[in-house]
Amino acid sequence: MKKAIYIFVLFLWAIPSGFAQLNLNTFEQAEQLSKVNPKPIVVFTHTNWCKYCKMMENATFKNSKIVATLNEHFYFISFDAETKQDIVFNNHTFQFQPNGTNTGVHELATALATIDNQVIYPSLTILDYDNSIILQQASFLSAKALLLILDKLK
């Protein structure tokens, strides 16, 4: 019994040190932090119903190299394109735009995730120090593919 308790306590102690946490920011936080310590902003635009978005959340953004790179060199925002709350970013207020009964797209998602005149999920948008778009990538990205992109931009 003592051995089982010892293993359990050891397991609980090891968990926090074994997993790196991705630092999540809101648009407002990233904008304020960037004024003090300028870094590019990585915006992951997703929805709750998108299976490829969930795959990226559960695989790509759990990769320890991705987490370390994003935390050190970028401000990361995970953005639900169907959020209904207003967002103030880059001196503009963006709002949810309904397009049916209980459906719609946030204006900021439209601004950041529109590629070839279509909002695509998942989308990765990287903003430069002045909040201009320096890269847009639509569709699922593996950790390896995302790491190549981030390494070029850091």
C-alpha positions in Angstrom: 0.0 0.0 0.0 2.8 2.4 0.8 4.4 1.7 -2.5 1.2 2.6 -4.3 0.9 5.8 -2.4 4.5 6.7 -3.1 4.0 6.1 -6.9 0.9 8.2 -6.9 2.6 11.1 -5.1 5.6 10.8 -7.4 3.2 10.8 -10.4 1.4 13.9 -9.2 4.7 15.7 -8.6 6.0 14.8 -12.1 3.0 16.0 -14.0 3.4 19.8 -13.7 7.1 19.7 -14.6 6.6 17.3 -17.6 4.1 19.4 -19.5 4.7 22.9 -20.8 1.7 25.2 -20.9 1.0 27.4 -23.9 0.6 31.0 -22.9 -2.8 32.1 -24.2 -3.6 35.8 -24.7 -6.6 37.8 -25.7 -6.3 40.4 -28.5 -6.3 43.2 -25.9 -3.5 41.5 -23.8 -1.3 40.7 -26.8 -1.6 44.3 -28.0 -0.6 45.7 -24.6 2.2 43.2 -24.1 3.5 44.0 -27.6 3.8 47.7 -26.7 6.3 46.8 -23.9 8.0 43.8 -25.6 7.3 43.7 -29.3 6.8 40.2 -30.7 4.7 38.9 -33.6 1.2 37.7 -32.7 0.1 34.3 -33.8 -3.7 33.9 -34.1 -5.3 30.5 -34.4 -8.8 31.0 -35.7 -11.1 28.1 -35.1 -14.7 27.0 -34.3 -16.1 24.5 -31.9 -17.5 22.2 -34.6 -14.4 22.0 -36.8 -12.7 18.6 -36.5 -9.4 19.8 -37.9 -9.4 22.7 -35.5 -9.8 20.2 -32.6 -7.0 18.1 -34.1 -4.6 21.1 -34.1 -5.6 22.0 -30.5 -5.0 18.5 -29.3 -1.9 17.6 -31.2 -0.1 20.6 -32.8 -0.5 23.0 -29.9 0.4 20.4 -27.3 3.8 19.7 -28.9 6.5 20.8 -26.5 8.6 22.4 -29.2 5.7 24.4 -30.5 4.7 25.5 -27.0 8.3 26.5 -26.2 8.7 28.4 -29.5 5.3 30.2 -29.2 5.9 31.1 -25.6 9.4 32.5 -26.2 9.1 34.3 -29.5 5.4 35.1 -30.1 2.1 36.1 -28.4 -0.4 33.4 -29.1 -4.2 33.9 -29.4 -6.7 31.1 -29.7 -9.7 32.7 -31.3 -13.2 31.2 -31.6 -14.6 32.7 -34.9 -18.1 32.4 -33.5 -17.6 34.3 -30.3 -20.3 36.9 -29.7 -18.3 39.4 -27.5 -17.0 42.6 -29.0 -13.2 42.8 -29.3 -11.2 46.0 -29.4 -8.0 45.5 -31.4 -5.8 47.9 -33.4 -8.0 50.8 -32.5 -11.2 49.2 -33.9 -14.1 47.4 -32.3 -14.9 44.1 -34.0 -18.3 42.5 -33.5 -20.2 39.3 -34.1 -22.1 39.4 -37.4 -25.1 37.0 -37.3 -26.1 35.4 -40.6 -28.9 33.2 -39.4 -30.6 31.8 -36.3 -27.9 31.5 -33.7 -25.1 31.4 -36.4 -22.6 33.9 -37.6 -19.0 34.9 -37.8 -17.1 37.5 -35.9 -15.8 40.4 -37.9 -12.3 39.8 -36.6 -12.4 36.2 -37.9 -13.4 37.5 -41.3 -10.5 40.0 -41.2 -7.9 37.4 -40.2 -9.1 34.2 -41.7 -10.3 35.2 -45.1 -8.3 33.5 -47.8 -9.4 33.7 -51.5 -12.6 35.5 -50.4 -13.6 32.7 -48.0 -13.3 32.3 -44.2 -11.5 29.0 -43.7 -11.1 27.0 -40.5 -8.6 26.3 -39.0 -6.6 29.4 -40.0 -3.3 30.6 -38.7 -2.5 34.2 -39.0 0.7 35.8 -38.0 0.7 39.6 -37.4 3.9 41.7 -37.4 4.8 44.3 -34.8 2.4 46.9 -36.4 -0.4 44.3 -36.5 -0.2 43.9 -40.3 -0.7 40.3 -41.6 2.7 38.7 -42.5 1.4 35.2 -43.0 -2.0 33.4 -43.4 -2.2 29.7 -43.5 -5.4 27.8 -43.9 -6.1 24.2 -43.0 -4.6 21.7 -40.6 -0.9 22.1 -39.7 1.2 19.4 -38.1 3.6 20.4 -35.4 6.5 19.8 -37.8 5.0 22.1 -40.5 4.1 24.8 -38.0 7.6 24.6 -36.4 9.1 25.3 -39.9 7.0 28.3 -40.3 7.7 29.7 -36.8 11.4 29.1 -37.1 11.5 31.3 -40.3 9.6 34.1 -38.6 11.3 34.3 -35.2 
